[in-house]
Amino acid sequence: MNDIQNKVVVITGASSGIGKETATLLAAKGAKLVLAARRTSALAALTAQYDTEVIYQQTDVTQLADMQALIELTIAKFGRIDVLFNNAGLMPVSMLRDGKVDEWEAMIDINIKGALYGIKYALPLMEQQKSGHIITTDSVAGHFTGEGLSVYSATKYAMRAVMEGLRVEEVGMGIKSTLISPGHAQTELASRISDPQLRAAVLKSETETGLTATDVANAVMNAIDTPDNVGINDVILRSIDQKRDY
């Protein structure tokens, strides 16, 4: 396997959920971490728990300048970037008939543009290194859609296209691409759904049959911990108790 110790890993959306648990697992393996999120108090508390080299920066992934600053901080501190984990995401699902444009735009900005901004600044550096790994948190909603999921699914389908395009474009450059698509998972995302009925239904499903954030983080770590010539490109994982596709 590819040694995780001393790998430089940048994680967006690192203050909670999948990002937080991934950071915890990688820290235990001796990775060098750069943690990014909007909540610096949570990042500071998390950083204090780790016995490894770790820094953090307040980052809004929808702001191009913030993503540039995050990658520049990484290079200034560690001199390279081995893994970019585009994990920041938003899931305020709603019915199309409700026309929640602000929520649609927020999902597009964070789920698609935020990941693209990370790729914009990390990829050229990885090409110079002739090595690197870009991982993006997707969802089974990027493979199937259903009631209330139309726009959220659209953002996740879009990232499937982006990440497959990245894989194809970077053949021969030593760069890996991985899309992680969890089913129902116990994170903070569902609590931010504004439609009370949808929020209750999603929270019930996640609580009763969902994966834990650590389950998903383990999938991320396994994708990183592979030989240099092996790329795990597309991972779908669900709890064995999840009944519906999405």
Protein Blocks (a to p, Z undefined) as FASTA:
>chain_A
ZZfehpacddehklgcjllmmmmmmmmnopacddddfblmlmmmmmmmpccddddddddf
kbmklmmmmmmmmmmmnopafbdcdfbccdddcdfklopmklmmmmmmmmmmmmmmmmmm
mmmmmmmnopacddddddfklmbccehilmmmmmmmmmmmmmmmmmmmmgonlpacdddd
ddddddfklmmpmblklmmmmmmmmmmmpccfklmmmmmmmmmmccfkbccfbdcdddfk
bmbfZZ
